[in-house]
């Protein structure tokens, strides 16, 4: 039971890390899109 709880915690930690990467990637994507849109308007 103890080992099972540990693997569950590891899985949650891994999912949190993936979520952080997705959030960063999404933020960079929108930032780049905004910059490109501004350049095209000029």
N, C-alpha and C positions, 0 to 999 in steps of 0.2 A: 504493500500500500504506500509506503514511504517513497519507493522509487517511482511509482506511478505519478505521485504528486509532483515529483521533481521533473519528470518528462513533460507534464502538463505546464509547469511554470516555464520550462525552456521553450515550449511551443508558443506560449503567450508572448514571451520576450522576443522570439523570432518574428511573430506576427506584428508586434509593435514596431520592430525595426523596419520591416517591409512597409508598414503604414507610414513611417517617417520618410522613407525614401520616396514613396509615392507622393506624399505631400510636398516635399522639396521639388521633385520633378514637375509636378503640376504648377507650383508657384513659379518656377523658372520658365515653364512653357508660356504661362499667361504674361509674365514680365516681358519675354521676348516678343510675344505677339503684340503687346501694347507698344513697344518700341518700334516695331516694324510698321504698325498702323500709323504712328506719328510721323515716321519718315515718309510714308506714302502720301500723306495729306499735304506735306510741304510742296 
